[in-house]
Amino acid sequence: MLTVLVYLHLSACLWFLLVAKDERWVPPLNDRQPFGMYYDETDFWHQYTTSLYHSVILFIGKDIRPVGSQQLLFVSGVLLIGSLLNANIFGNIALIILDLKFKTIQEQEIIDTSNTAMKGIRLDISLNTRIVTYLRANLGNADF
């Protein structure tokens, strides 16, 4: 999470520096602020939050209409890095879900094997229920 925040901050600062140097930029079509209100402002927080907003837009893979070859190169690089970070995040989430599913499958296999063994030795149904209840309560704490 910290990596994403640092990435967003750095890309916002670099985007601001690049646009301020070029003094050219085209805002997104759905933007409601008048043209030229972004980097002519003297309020630092307005400039920073605007740049951070556009950094987030780039992170999720949307284009912010670069003007000129330097802006185009920067946006291409930021989009590529953002795509790689997104892929990393979703890959880690998929691995966590797979690990949880694998543990659930292992727990169910232990319970099924226990049920089969208890039926094979004709164990009393009340004792069978108590054993299965015990296994379900304690298998969640086990490391496989």
N, C-alpha and C positions, 0 to 999 in steps of 0.2 A: 504494500500500500504506500509506503514511504517512497519507493522508487517511482510510482506513478505521480505522486505529488511533486517530487523534485523534477521529474520530466516535464510536467505541465508548467511549473514555474520557469524552468530554463527556456522552454520553447516560447512561452509568453514574452519573456524578457528579450530573447533574440529576435522574435517577430517585431516587437516594438522598435528595437534598435534598427532593424532593417528597413522598416516602413518609415521611421523618422528620418533616416538617412536619405532614402529615395524621395520622400515627400510625395509619394503616390500610393494610393490604395483604393480599391473598389469594395465597398461594403456589400454584404450579402443582400440579395433581392428582398428578403422578407424583413429587413431591418427598418425600423421606424424613425431612427434619428436622421436629421438632415445630413446630407453629405458634407464631409469636412469637419464634423463635430468630434472626431475621435482623437486625433493626435495634435489638434490645435489647442486643446484644453490645457489649462495650467494646473488643474487639479490632478495630483499624482494618482490618487486612488481610482478616479474615473479612468485614467489611462491604463492603470494596472489591471483593473477588473475587466475592461474591454479586451485587453490583450490576453488575459487569462481565459475569458470566454471563447475567444477565437482559438486558443490553444486546445481547449476542450473539444471544440468543433473538429479540429484537425485530428485529435486523439481518437474520436469515434469514427473517423474516416470520411468526413464531409469536406468538401473543397471550399476555400474561402476566396476564390477568384484572385490569384496572384497577378500582379502587373510587372512585367519585366522578367528578364532571365534569372536574376538573382533571387527574386521572390519565388519564381517557379521552381528553381533548384531547391530552395529552402523548404517549400511546401512539400515537394516530392520526398525529400529526406525525412521530414517530420511525419508524413503519412506512412512511409515505410516503417519507421521505428514504432509508430503508434500501432500499426497492424501487428508487428511482432510482439509488442507488449500485450495487446489484446489476445493474441493467440496463446501466449504464455499463461495469462490469467485463466482463460477458458480451459486450457489443457490441465492446469492444476485443479480446477474445479471438477473436471471430468475424472481425474485420478482419485480425488477424495470420494466422489460418489461411487466409483468402482470399488474402492477399498471398503466402504460401508456395505455395499451389496455383497462383496465377497465374505465379509464377516457374518452377515446374516445367513448366507448359504451354508457356511461352515457350522453355525449354530443349529440350523435346521437339520443338517446331516447327522449331528451328534444326537439330537432328540429322536430322529427317525431310527437310528441304529439302536438307541436305548429302548424305544418302543418295541422294535422287532425282537430284541433279546428278552424283554420282559414278557412278551407274548409267548416266546419259545419256551420259557421255563414256567409258564402258566402262573404268573404272579397275580396276587389279588388286585382287583381293579382300584381299590382305595389306595393301596401302597403304590401302584403304578401312577396314579394321579399325583400323589405327593412327590414322587421322584421327578416327574416331568415338571411340576411346579417349581421344585428346587432347581432343576437344571435351567429353566427359563429365567429364574431370578438371578442366578449366578453366572450364566454364560456371558451376559453383557459386560461383565467386569474382566473376563479372561482375555489374555493376549494370545493370538494364534501364531 
